[in-house]
Amino acid sequence: MAGTGSRKMASGFRRESKFKCKICRMIFDSKDELKLHFLEDHSHY
């Protein structure tokens, strides 16, 4: 079960070449946008 999930994530990541949030799966164009999103939406972690 864990193997199929990680395989799907790895192939999807290479294709899109964008930054995806692991928690809510939103996609961002830059690492800075992803960082800002983490601070705003997932700061309780």
N, C-alpha and C positions, 0 to 999 in steps of 0.2 A: 504493500500500500504506500509506504513512504517513498519507495523507489520510483514509482510512476509519477508521483507528485513532483519530485525534484527533477526528474527528467523533463517533464512538461515545462517547468519553470525555466530550466536552462536553455532549452531550444527557443522558447518564446522570447527570452531576454536577448539572445543573439540576433534574432530576426528584427526586433523592434529597435534595438540600440538606444533605448530611452530608459529613464529611471522610474521604476515601479515601486510603489509603497507595498511592503510585505503584509501590512495589516489590513488595509482597505482596498488594495489593488488599483489605486489611482495612478495614472501615468503622467510623468513630468518630463519636460524637455531638458532640464538641467539639474545638476546635483544640488545647486543652491535652492532651487524651487522645492525639491524633495525635502531638503533639510528644514526649510521654513515651514513646510506642511507638517513635518514631524513635530516641530516645536509648538505649532498652533493646535493641531488636532489630536496628537498622541502624547502630549506632555506628561500625562499621568503615568507613563511607563518608566 
